[in-house]
Amino acid sequence: MTKDKVLSYLGLAARARKVQSGEFSTEKSVKSGKAALVIVAADASDNTKKKFTNMCTFYKVPMYIYGTKETLGASIGRELRASLALEDTGFCNAIKKQIDSERM
């Protein structure tokens, strides 16, 4: 149930055009300072996870490993997506709160 909530928030953010998806768009969003949160799929390659972990650490953007490529893509109405960048602090805070409450 809680995963559905995070994916629902992602869907709403996508409809509000506050999500960048795909490796290049996510990277561009982080480097331009627009990204408020990055989500990387748990089944993404180790190289992709390492790349975004290092990039998000350097640019001080919170990053979570969450869901699968299939669920992340489906939540925003696209095909498989290994990475997403949220560009809205409201959605970012709601999703962080939800993911953190799941992990406790």
C-alpha positions as CSV (number, residue, x, y, z in Angstrom):
1,M,0.0,0.0,0.0
2,T,2.7,2.5,0.9
3,K,4.6,1.8,-2.4
4,D,1.4,2.8,-4.2
5,K,1.4,6.1,-2.4
6,V,5.0,7.0,-3.5
7,L,4.2,5.9,-7.1
8,S,1.0,7.9,-7.0
9,Y,2.9,11.0,-5.9
10,L,5.3,10.4,-8.8
11,G,2.3,10.1,-11.2
12,L,0.9,13.5,-9.9
13,A,4.3,15.1,-10.3
14,A,4.7,13.8,-13.8
15,R,1.3,15.2,-14.8
16,A,2.4,18.5,-13.3
17,R,5.5,18.3,-15.5
18,K,7.8,18.3,-12.5
19,V,9.6,15.0,-13.3
20,Q,12.6,14.4,-15.5
21,S,13.1,10.8,-16.4
22,G,15.9,8.8,-18.0
23,E,19.6,9.0,-17.4
24,F,20.4,12.1,-19.5
25,S,17.4,14.2,-18.4
26,T,18.0,13.3,-14.7
27,E,21.7,14.1,-15.0
28,K,20.9,17.5,-16.7
29,S,18.3,18.3,-14.0
30,V,20.8,17.6,-11.2
31,K,23.6,19.5,-12.8
32,S,21.4,22.5,-13.5
33,G,20.3,22.7,-9.9
34,K,16.6,22.1,-10.7
35,A,16.4,18.6,-9.1
36,A,15.0,18.4,-5.5
37,L,15.2,14.6,-5.3
38,V,16.5,11.8,-7.4
39,I,15.1,8.3,-7.4
40,V,17.0,5.4,-8.9
41,A,15.4,2.0,-9.5
42,A,16.7,-0.9,-7.3
43,D,17.2,-3.0,-10.4
44,A,19.3,-0.4,-12.2
45,S,22.9,-1.3,-13.0
46,D,25.5,-0.9,-10.4
47,N,27.2,1.7,-12.7
48,T,24.0,3.8,-12.8
49,K,23.6,3.6,-9.0
50,K,27.2,4.6,-8.4
51,K,27.0,7.5,-11.0
52,F,23.9,9.0,-9.4
53,T,25.1,8.4,-5.8
54,N,28.4,10.3,-6.6
55,M,26.6,13.0,-8.6
56,C,23.9,13.6,-5.9
57,T,26.5,13.7,-3.1
58,F,28.5,16.3,-5.0
59,Y,25.5,18.5,-5.9
60,K,23.9,17.9,-2.5
61,V,20.7,16.4,-3.9
62,P,18.9,13.7,-1.8
63,M,18.8,10.3,-3.6
64,Y,16.8,7.2,-2.9
65,I,16.9,3.7,-4.4
66,Y,13.3,2.7,-4.7
67,G,11.1,0.5,-6.8
68,T,12.0,-1.2,-10.1
69,K,12.5,0.2,-13.6
70,E,9.1,-1.1,-14.5
71,T,7.2,0.4,-11.6
72,L,9.0,3.8,-11.9
73,G,8.2,3.9,-15.6
74,A,4.6,2.9,-15.2
75,S,4.0,5.4,-12.4
76,I,4.8,8.3,-14.8
77,G,3.2,6.7,-17.9
78,R,6.4,5.8,-19.7
79,E,8.4,2.6,-20.5
80,L,11.2,1.4,-18.2
81,R,12.9,4.2,-16.3
82,A,16.1,3.6,-14.2
83,S,16.2,7.2,-12.8
84,L,13.9,10.1,-12.1
85,A,14.5,13.6,-10.9
86,L,11.7,15.5,-9.1
87,E,11.9,19.3,-9.6
88,D,9.3,20.3,-7.1
89,T,10.0,20.6,-3.3
90,G,6.4,19.8,-2.3
91,F,6.3,16.5,-4.1
92,C,9.9,15.9,-2.9
93,N,9.0,16.4,0.7
94,A,5.9,14.1,0.5
95,I,7.9,11.3,-1.2
96,K,10.8,11.6,1.2
97,K,8.4,11.4,4.2
98,Q,6.7,8.4,2.7
99,I,9.9,6.5,1.9
100,D,11.4,7.3,5.3
101,S,8.3,6.1,7.1
102,E,8.4,2.8,5.2
103,R,12.0,2.1,6.2
104,M,11.3,2.4,9.9
